[in-house]
Amino acid sequence: MTAPRSQASRTVRILLATIAVLLGVIAALVGGILQRLDGNSLPQSFQYGCGAFGATVLLFFALFYFLNGNGNGPGDGES
């Protein structure tokens, strides 16, 4: 009965990755639009949006990793 659990775990990982990417896209759009409205050029706004996307996805991947119980730190009792 390990196959259904493994499949469910994989599905959850895919959904969490999709959530992280979608939140990154939202952050990129908001950041890019705000930069463009501030008077920056289109390439600068695009670059700012890409940075916002990367930072947001990285943040949520780290958050999901920690919440999954893998980010206990050095004092988790393993030797």
DSSP file with accessible surface (Angstrom, degrees, kcal/mol):
  #  RESIDUE AA STRUCTURE BP1 BP2  ACC     N-H-->O    O-->H-N    N-H-->O    O-->H-N    TCO  KAPPA ALPHA  PHI   PSI    X-CA   Y-CA   Z-CA
    1    1 A M     >        0   0  215      0, 0.0     4,-0.7     0, 0.0     0, 0.0   0.000 360.0 360.0 360.0  17.1    0.0    0.0    0.0
    2    2 A T  H  >  +     0   0  120      1,-0.2     4,-2.4     2,-0.1     5,-0.2   0.734 360.0  71.7 -81.3 -20.7    2.9    2.3   -0.4
    3    3 A A  H  > S+     0   0   71      1,-0.2     4,-2.6     2,-0.2     5,-0.2   0.937  97.0  46.5 -63.7 -47.0    2.1    3.2   -4.0
    4    4 A P  H  > S+     0   0   90      0, 0.0     4,-2.6     0, 0.0    -1,-0.2   0.911 113.9  49.5 -63.6 -37.0   -1.0    5.3   -3.3
    5    5 A R  H  X S+     0   0  204     -4,-0.7     4,-2.5     2,-0.2    -2,-0.2   0.918 111.7  48.3 -66.0 -41.1    0.8    7.2   -0.5
    6    6 A S  H  X S+     0   0   80     -4,-2.4     4,-2.2     2,-0.2    -1,-0.2   0.905 112.4  48.8 -64.3 -41.3    3.8    7.8   -2.9
    7    7 A Q  H  X S+     0   0  109     -4,-2.6     4,-2.3     2,-0.2    -2,-0.2   0.901 111.7  49.4 -65.3 -39.5    1.4    9.0   -5.6
    8    8 A A  H  X S+     0   0   54     -4,-2.6     4,-2.4    -5,-0.2    -2,-0.2   0.907 110.2  51.0 -66.4 -39.8   -0.4   11.3   -3.2
    9    9 A S  H  X S+     0   0   50     -4,-2.5     4,-2.1     1,-0.2    -2,-0.2   0.905 110.8  48.6 -63.6 -41.0    2.9   12.7   -2.0
   10   10 A R  H  X S+     0   0  150     -4,-2.2     4,-2.3     2,-0.2    -2,-0.2   0.903 110.3  51.5 -65.7 -40.0    4.0   13.4   -5.6
   11   11 A T  H  X S+     0   0   63     -4,-2.3     4,-2.5     1,-0.2    -2,-0.2   0.914 109.1  50.1 -63.9 -41.5    0.7   15.1   -6.3
   12   12 A V  H  X S+     0   0   80     -4,-2.4     4,-2.6     1,-0.2    -1,-0.2   0.915 109.9  51.1 -63.7 -41.7    1.0   17.3   -3.3
   13   13 A R  H  X S+     0   0  162     -4,-2.1     4,-2.3     2,-0.2    -1,-0.2   0.911 110.3  48.9 -62.2 -42.0    4.5   18.3   -4.4
   14   14 A I  H  X S+     0   0   87     -4,-2.3     4,-2.4     2,-0.2    -2,-0.2   0.921 112.0  48.9 -64.3 -42.1    3.3   19.2   -7.9
   15   15 A L  H  X S+     0   0  102     -4,-2.5     4,-2.5     2,-0.2    -2,-0.2   0.912 111.4  49.1 -65.2 -40.7    0.5   21.3   -6.5
   16   16 A L  H  X S+     0   0   59     -4,-2.6     4,-2.4     2,-0.2    -1,-0.2   0.902 111.3  49.6 -66.1 -39.2    2.8   23.1   -4.1
   17   17 A A  H  X S+     0   0   35     -4,-2.3     4,-2.4    -5,-0.2    -2,-0.2   0.910 110.8  50.6 -65.1 -39.3    5.2   23.8   -6.9
   18   18 A T  H  X S+     0   0   67     -4,-2.4     4,-2.6     2,-0.2    -2,-0.2   0.914 109.7  50.4 -64.3 -41.1    2.3   25.1   -9.1
   19   19 A I  H  X S+     0   0   80     -4,-2.5     4,-2.6     2,-0.2     5,-0.2   0.927 110.4  49.9 -61.8 -44.2    1.2   27.4   -6.2
   20   20 A A  H  X S+     0   0    0     -4,-2.4     4,-2.0     1,-0.2    -2,-0.2   0.921 112.3  47.0 -61.7 -42.5    4.7   28.7   -5.9
   21   21 A V  H  X S+     0   0   61     -4,-2.4     4,-2.3     2,-0.2    -2,-0.2   0.919 112.2  49.6 -67.3 -42.0    5.0   29.4   -9.6
   22   22 A L  H  X S+     0   0  104     -4,-2.6     4,-2.2     1,-0.2    -2,-0.2   0.911 111.4  48.5 -65.2 -40.2    1.6   31.1   -9.8
   23   23 A L  H  X S+     0   0   64     -4,-2.6     4,-2.4     1,-0.2    -1,-0.2   0.877 110.3  53.1 -65.7 -34.8    2.4   33.3   -6.8
   24   24 A G  H  X S+     0   0    0     -4,-2.0     4,-2.5    -5,-0.2    -2,-0.2   0.893 107.3  50.7 -65.0 -39.3    5.7   34.2   -8.5
   25   25 A V  H  X S+     0   0   64     -4,-2.3     4,-2.6     2,-0.2    -2,-0.2   0.918 110.2  49.9 -64.7 -41.4    3.9   35.2  -11.7
   26   26 A I  H  X S+     0   0  100     -4,-2.2     4,-2.6     1,-0.2     5,-0.2   0.939 112.0  47.5 -62.9 -44.9    1.6   37.4   -9.7
   27   27 A A  H  X S+     0   0   27     -4,-2.4     4,-2.8     1,-0.2     5,-0.2   0.898 111.7  51.2 -63.2 -38.9    4.5   39.0   -7.9
   28   28 A A  H  X S+     0   0   22     -4,-2.5     4,-2.7     2,-0.2     5,-0.3   0.919 111.4  46.8 -64.9 -43.8    6.3   39.5  -11.3
   29   29 A L  H  X S+     0   0  108     -4,-2.6     4,-2.6     2,-0.2     5,-0.2   0.941 115.2  45.2 -64.1 -45.8    3.3   41.2  -12.9
   30   30 A V  H  X S+     0   0   80     -4,-2.6     4,-2.6    -5,-0.2     5,-0.2   0.939 115.9  46.5 -64.4 -46.2    2.7   43.5   -9.9
   31   31 A G  H  X S+     0   0    9     -4,-2.8     4,-2.2    -5,-0.2    -2,-0.2   0.926 114.5  46.8 -62.9 -44.1    6.4   44.4   -9.6
   32   32 A G  H  X S+     0   0   14     -4,-2.7     4,-2.3    -5,-0.2    -1,-0.2   0.913 113.4  48.1 -65.4 -41.6    6.8   45.0  -13.3
   33   33 A I  H  X S+     0   0   99     -4,-2.6     4,-2.7    -5,-0.3     5,-0.2   0.925 111.6  50.0 -65.8 -42.7    3.7   47.1  -13.6
   34   34 A L  H  X S+     0   0  105     -4,-2.6     4,-1.2    -5,-0.2    -1,-0.2   0.900 111.6  48.5 -64.2 -38.6    4.6   49.2  -10.6
   35   35 A Q  H  <>S+     0   0   41     -4,-2.2     5,-1.9    -5,-0.2     4,-0.3   0.897 111.8  49.3 -66.6 -39.6    8.1   49.8  -12.0
   36   36 A R  H ><5S+     0   0  130     -4,-2.3     3,-1.4     1,-0.2    -2,-0.2   0.913 109.9  50.7 -65.9 -40.5    6.7   50.8  -15.4
   37   37 A L  H 3<5S+     0   0  134     -4,-2.7    -1,-0.2     1,-0.3    -2,-0.2   0.765 102.2  62.8 -68.2 -22.7    4.2   53.2  -13.8
   38   38 A D  T 3<5S-     0   0  122     -4,-1.2    -1,-0.3    -5,-0.2    -2,-0.2   0.535 125.6-100.3 -79.0  -6.6    7.1   54.7  -11.9
   39   39 A G  T < 5S+     0   0   64     -3,-1.4    -3,-0.2     1,-0.3    -2,-0.1   0.521  74.0 141.3 104.1   5.5    8.6   55.7  -15.2
   40   40 A N      < -     0   0   43     -5,-1.9    -1,-0.3     1,-0.1    -2,-0.0  -0.380  56.4 -96.8 -76.2 161.5   11.2   53.1  -15.8
   41   41 A S     >  -     0   0   52      1,-0.1     4,-2.3    -2,-0.1     5,-0.2  -0.249  34.8-105.9 -72.6 166.1   11.9   51.7  -19.2
   42   42 A L  H  > S+     0   0  114      1,-0.2     4,-2.7     2,-0.2     5,-0.2   0.914 118.8  50.1 -62.7 -44.8   10.3   48.4  -20.4
   43   43 A P  H  > S+     0   0   96      0, 0.0     4,-2.4     0, 0.0    -1,-0.2   0.908 111.5  49.1 -62.3 -37.7   13.5   46.3  -20.1
   44   44 A Q  H  > S+     0   0  101      2,-0.2     4,-2.3     1,-0.2    -2,-0.2   0.916 112.1  48.3 -65.9 -40.1   14.1   47.6  -16.6
   45   45 A S  H  X S+     0   0    4     -4,-2.3     4,-2.4     2,-0.2    -1,-0.2   0.903 111.8  49.8 -66.1 -40.4   10.6   46.8  -15.6
   46   46 A F  H  X S+     0   0  148     -4,-2.7     4,-2.4     2,-0.2    -2,-0.2   0.919 110.8  49.7 -63.6 -42.6   10.9   43.3  -17.1
   47   47 A Q  H  X S+     0   0  146     -4,-2.4     4,-2.0     1,-0.2    -2,-0.2   0.903 110.7  49.7 -64.2 -40.8   14.1   42.7  -15.2
   48   48 A Y  H  X S+     0   0  124     -4,-2.3     4,-2.2     2,-0.2    -1,-0.2   0.912 110.4  50.6 -64.2 -41.6   12.6   43.9  -12.0
   49   49 A G  H  X S+     0   0    6     -4,-2.4     4,-2.4     2,-0.2    -2,-0.2   0.897 108.4  52.1 -64.0 -38.5    9.6   41.5  -12.6
   50   50 A C  H  X S+     0   0   62     -4,-2.4     4,-2.5     1,-0.2    -1,-0.2   0.898 109.4  49.9 -64.9 -38.8   11.9   38.6  -13.2
   51   51 A G  H  X S+     0   0   46     -4,-2.0     4,-2.5     2,-0.2     5,-0.2   0.903 110.1  50.0 -65.2 -40.0   13.7   39.3  -10.0
   52   52 A A  H  X S+     0   0   23     -4,-2.2     4,-2.3     2,-0.2    -2,-0.2   0.901 110.7  50.7 -64.9 -39.2   10.4   39.4   -8.1
   53   53 A F  H  X S+     0   0   73     -4,-2.4     4,-2.6     2,-0.2     5,-0.3   0.957 112.2  45.6 -61.9 -50.6    9.4   36.1   -9.7
   54   54 A G  H  X S+     0   0   36     -4,-2.5     4,-2.3     1,-0.2     5,-0.2   0.913 114.3  47.6 -62.1 -42.8   12.7   34.4   -8.8
   55   55 A A  H  X S+     0   0   62     -4,-2.5     4,-2.4     2,-0.2    -1,-0.2   0.910 113.1  48.5 -66.1 -40.1   12.7   35.7   -5.2
   56   56 A T  H  X S+     0   0   28     -4,-2.3     4,-2.5    -5,-0.2     5,-0.2   0.932 112.8  46.5 -67.7 -45.0    9.0   34.7   -4.7
   57   57 A V  H  X S+     0   0   18     -4,-2.6     4,-2.6    -5,-0.2     5,-0.2   0.931 113.7  49.3 -64.2 -42.9    9.4   31.2   -6.0
   58   58 A L  H  X S+     0   0  125     -4,-2.3     4,-2.3    -5,-0.3    -1,-0.2   0.923 110.7  50.8 -62.0 -41.8   12.6   30.6   -4.0
   59   59 A L  H  X S+     0   0  113     -4,-2.4     4,-2.4    -5,-0.2    -2,-0.2   0.936 112.7  44.8 -61.8 -45.6   10.9   31.9   -0.8
   60   60 A F  H  X S+     0   0   51     -4,-2.5     4,-2.8     2,-0.2     5,-0.2   0.872 110.6  53.4 -73.0 -32.6    7.9   29.6   -1.2
   61   61 A F  H  X S+     0   0   95     -4,-2.6     4,-2.2    -5,-0.2    -1,-0.2   0.927 112.1  46.1 -63.0 -43.2   10.0   26.6   -2.1
   62   62 A A  H  X S+     0   0   59     -4,-2.3     4,-2.4    -5,-0.2    -2,-0.2   0.913 113.1  49.9 -64.8 -40.2   12.0   27.2    1.1
   63   63 A L  H  X S+     0   0   76     -4,-2.4     4,-2.7     1,-0.2    -2,-0.2   0.932 112.1  46.6 -64.8 -45.1    8.8   27.7    3.1
   64   64 A F  H  X S+     0   0   40     -4,-2.8     4,-1.5     2,-0.2    -1,-0.2   0.880 111.4  52.6 -65.3 -36.8    7.2   24.5    1.8
   65   65 A Y  H  <>S+     0   0  136     -4,-2.2     5,-1.5    -5,-0.2     6,-0.5   0.931 112.2  45.4 -63.5 -43.9   10.4   22.6    2.5
   66   66 A F  H ><5S+     0   0  124     -4,-2.4     3,-1.4     1,-0.2     5,-0.5   0.919 112.5  49.9 -65.9 -43.9   10.4   23.9    6.1
   67   67 A L  H 3<5S+     0   0  120     -4,-2.7    -1,-0.2     1,-0.3    -2,-0.2   0.762 100.4  65.4 -68.8 -22.3    6.7   23.1    6.6
   68   68 A N  T 3<5S-     0   0  105     -4,-1.5    -1,-0.3    -5,-0.2    -2,-0.2   0.602 119.1-108.6 -74.5 -11.0    7.2   19.6    5.3
   69   69 A G  T < 5S+     0   0   34     -3,-1.4     3,-0.3    -4,-0.3    -3,-0.2   0.538  93.7 107.4  97.3   7.0    9.4   18.9    8.3
   70   70 A N      < +     0   0   86     -5,-1.5     3,-0.3     1,-0.2     2,-0.3   0.592  65.3  68.4 -91.8 -11.6   12.7   18.7    6.4
   71   71 A G        +     0   0   21     -6,-0.5    -1,-0.2    -5,-0.5    -5,-0.1  -0.272  54.6 130.3-105.0  48.6   14.0   22.0    7.7
   72   72 A N        -     0   0  104     -3,-0.3     3,-0.3    -2,-0.3    -1,-0.2   0.729  59.4-136.4 -74.9 -22.0   14.6   21.1   11.3
   73   73 A G    >   -     0   0   39     -3,-0.3     3,-0.9     1,-0.2    -1,-0.2  -0.337  39.7 -48.1  93.7-176.5   18.1   22.4   11.4
   74   74 A P  T 3  S+     0   0  138      0, 0.0     3,-0.4     0, 0.0    -1,-0.2   0.733 127.4  61.4 -70.7 -20.5   21.3   21.0   12.9
   75   75 A G  T 3   +     0   0   77     -3,-0.3    -2,-0.1     1,-0.2     0, 0.0  -0.007  64.7 114.5 -97.9  34.9   19.7   20.1   16.3
   76   76 A D  S <  S-     0   0   64     -3,-0.9    -1,-0.2     2,-0.1    -3,-0.1   0.435  91.4-102.4 -88.4   5.2   17.2   17.7   15.1
   77   77 A G  S    S+     0   0   68     -3,-0.4     2,-0.3     1,-0.3    -2,-0.1   0.470  75.7 135.7  95.5  -1.3   18.7   14.7   16.8
   78   78 A E              0   0  156     -4,-0.1    -1,-0.3     1,-0.0    -2,-0.1  -0.637 360.0 360.0 -82.2 141.4   20.5   13.1   13.9
   79   79 A S              0   0  172     -2,-0.3    -1,-0.0     0, 0.0     0, 0.0  -0.934 360.0 360.0-118.6 360.0   24.0   11.9   14.4
